């Protein structure tokens, strides 16, 4: 995470104010103490000034500058707002103060964030993340329409495992309409919440848990649909949207939506891939194979497409095997599907050999094909990279 530098000389704004004409005794005294760097005395006098004269635009401005020096950003902003409510006389200086305070707060937040990442002690990590959040929130207060502060607050909460605290921050980013990952990340969080509710329902059989899960899934659909409208080719948004449709039992909607996108001339590989995932989850295996193969024609080393093409053949083979067992048939056609899956899993692992779940899938394929030695080796790798 990088610091952002803005070259400003803020203190000089206050120290350079030496014009005493037409000023109250309090303003005159405060300016004198500011020039002498006796800020506590200046603050006391300015508090008397604004209490005596709430319409003192200069008094509020000078008081805001002193709060800035103290690092009391909340009172700084209140004082500046009070000054601007009286007049716009000091607006240029106030804008510079806000830029400077945004810069210094943001950079302090970056330092605390980096310290949190580096430490190996959980208590210290939480303390550093907490301080980072405070500083990023100060920067947000100064520049509420800038997304970078919200992004870092959300990242800090997620690194701390405080997902619930991250949600309103991510929702603010979504309201601002950027960046793209805010939509996909928030949708993913909502899907996780729904999945947790479904796990609870599986254990309790309490209908309220199932209803709660559907509410989270629908939230995911809503935010991801907004994301797709704004970022129509973002692969992560499209992927999570497919997952959300599937989880909320809206596969028909997903099918229609992604089919229309995928069939447009020049449809991106991301759109085609997302459509392939929906087809796979709908058990439309032949169509899914065709789509994933198209994606691999565009990008032969696309890991997700390789894996999901293999997953399509495996699911297809599993269904054929189960049907054969049900009919008490000796038909071994399902073995062809497992054979078709193996090369794509092998290719995936050539590119990324430390993926335990893929080794596990490959081991299962080998086992179904009766290739015992290969299966044992794959399972060892799966355990190694678990």
Buried (B, 14 or more C-beta within 10 A) or exposed (E): EEEEEEEBEBBEBBBEBEEEEEBBEBBEBBBBBBBEEBBEBBBBBBBBBBEEBEEBBBBBBBBBBBBBBEEBBEBBBBBBEBBBEBEEEBBEBBEBBBBBBBBBBBBBBBBBBBBBBEBEEEEEBBBBBBBBBBBBBBBBBBBEEBBBBBBBBBBBBBBBEBBEBBBEBBBBBBEBBEBBBBBBBBBBBBBEBBBBBBEBBEEEEEEEBBEBBBBBBBBBBBBBBBBBEBBEBBBBBBBBBBBBBBBBEBBEBBBEBBBEBBEEEEBBBBBBBBBBBBBBBBEBBEBBBBBBEBBBEEEEEBBBBBBBBBBBBBBBBBBBBEEBEEEEEEEEEBBEBBBBBBEBBBBBBEEEEEBEEBBBBBBBBBBBBEBEEBBEBBBEBBEEBE
